Structures are given as structure tokens and as C-alpha cells.
């Protein structure tokens, strides 16, 4: 997908995600969605990093060069929106308790929600 295609699809899909999931108890507004090429320099590539949520900025960043289709885009938006809905302090607390990325309760929950991606396209 091109950056332009991702922007266009995001405008529609993101509104549906917000309507379905509602608003966070931990932030004043919905996250801004930024569309970037990569989180790294051009020399470094991680083609499996599709997006991330920053609770400090209340921002979802999509890495458009890694997003190849609408399913992956929608799953990423759903996943990162879950992190917006979740408690930032508990996100950190779970990691301090010894959870890793693959078994962190918030990550597991976000991955499970991705399965509903078809609701939003």
C-alpha cells in the first residue's frame, strides 16, 4: 500500500474503531495518528513493526512501508487503539512483574481484539 492509500483507509477505519471501542479513561482525547516510513534510519529495517502507541504523546504511529494490505493496517489500528484504552501505569507494572511482550496481559488482549478487524473495513 502507498502512504496515500494508508491515509485514506485510516480515515474511515479509525472512525469506526473509535465508535466501536469508545474513549479511554486515561486520556483527554483520542490518539493522533501519524504515518511514518520507519522508526529507524534507512540503514536499519524492521519489516515486522507496523505501528506503535505512545501514551506520553497519545499518538499512534503507523509505519506505512511495512503495511502491505488493509487487513494488516486495520489489525494494527485496532491493536494500538487497545493500548490507548489501557492503563499506562499497569502497562509498566506488568512488565515489572516479569511479563514479556508475548505474555503481557495487555498485549494478549490487543492481539485478541485484532481478530475483529473485519468489523471495521
Buried (B, 14 or more C-beta within 10 A) or exposed (E): BEBEBBBEBBEEBBEBBBEEBEEBEBEEEBBEBEBEEBEEEEEEEEEEBBBBBBBEEBBBBBBBBBBEEBEBBBBBBBBBBBBBBBBBEEBEEBEEEEBEEEEBEBBEBBBEBBEBBEEBE
